[in-house]
């Protein structure tokens, strides 16, 4: 399993449109083959900063999603709302208590 964290910064007046798009697609993303967990998080002190946090069975599953029509549609609707370049990390869990 890999964990994927993506940091997204938005133009303030585009946040509602982003949240609407996420709401419309979150179940499709979560139910994509290989996705076992999906969260959308918002920075406590910087309200235009969001993070997606997802668990994938493998990097292959994540890449299948990233190459899918679903991702391409969501990304096309999202990328024009950024006020900074997104950052992404694929990580392995070392310890969980």
DACORPE-V427850 format. One line per field, one symbol per residue. ss: DSSP state (2 for helix, 1 for strand, 0 for the rest). psi: psi as a letter, one per 40 degrees, with the letter a starting at -180 (. if undefined). burial: I if it has 24 or more other C-alpha atoms within 12 Angstrom, else O. A space follows every 50 residues. Layout:
ss = ???
psi = ???
burial = ???
This chain:
ss = 01111111110222222222222222222200001111111100000011 11111100222222220022222222222221000011111000000
psi = iihhhhhhhihdeeddddddddddedddddeihehehhihihhdegeehi hihihididdddddddeiddddddddeddeeieihiiihhihhdih.
burial = OIIIIIIIIIOOOOIOOIIOIIOOOIOIIIOIIIIIIIOIOOOOOOOIII IIIIIIOOOOIIOOIOOOOIIOOIIOOIIOIIOOOOOOOOOOOOOOO
